[in-house]
Amino acid sequence: MAQTHPAPAEIAAAARSLGRPVQADQAASLADYLGQLVKWNKKMNLVGPSDWRTIFDTLVVDSLYLADFLDGLDLAGEPLCLDLGAGAGLPGIPLRVLWTRGDYWLVESRDKRATFMSSATGRLGLTGTNVYHGRAEDALCRLADRGQHATADLILSRAFMPWPALLDFVRPMLRPRGTVVILANTPPPEEAELPPGWSLGDVASYPVAGKTRYFWSLRPA
């Protein structure tokens, strides 16, 4: 039977093997998250893999590289971030264990996934991390009702919608110098292929389970 709850030392060793070492408290939080995800996954089918190591190697690994990528971007000191279609909290929850800047909103319309993320973020006590259960286009209205800014500094998307449609969709949500980061399985388009009014910024590639994945950053031109 596959092990359902990793030990923090196993997480630390797995991260070191990728050249992305984590601190002891971060390893403990990632282990807790993975243990909860595997447990809930048995009943709710939140993600495809059923064992923690496969989830780590194919899904959590994105967050380890993404934390470094975001540190290299020119973002506001305390950015307001929207993670659209956050699912079971990947990459967002592991990311927030490692990258704690600003106010981060996990946006998810599906009931079971939003319920799991609320439980997981509450259990982990993640700083500045919130779950919005509802449609992405309504998220900023909720933030405005709370007295927060009505546009975002950073919007993250992992397969929320095809990227050309995504750029049109998020433009009204983004501040003039805001950034969109897309997690993709393919290299970014050429500058000439972008919709008018957008420019390509930093791009990074990284290995995952023998394949290559990419981060694209884009900004309104």
Buried (B, 14 or more C-beta within 10 A) or exposed (E): EEEBEBEBEBBBEBBEEBEBEBEEEBBBBBBBBBBBBBEBBEEBEBBEBEBBBBBBBBBBBBBBBBBBBBEEBEBBEEBBBBBBBBBBBBBBBBBBBBBEBBBBBBBBBBEBBBBBBBEBBEEBEBEBBBBBBBEBEEBBEBBEEEEBEEBBBBBBBBBBBEBEEBBEBBBEBBBEEBBBBBBBEEEBBEEEEBBEEBEBBBBBEBEBEEEEBBBBBBBBE
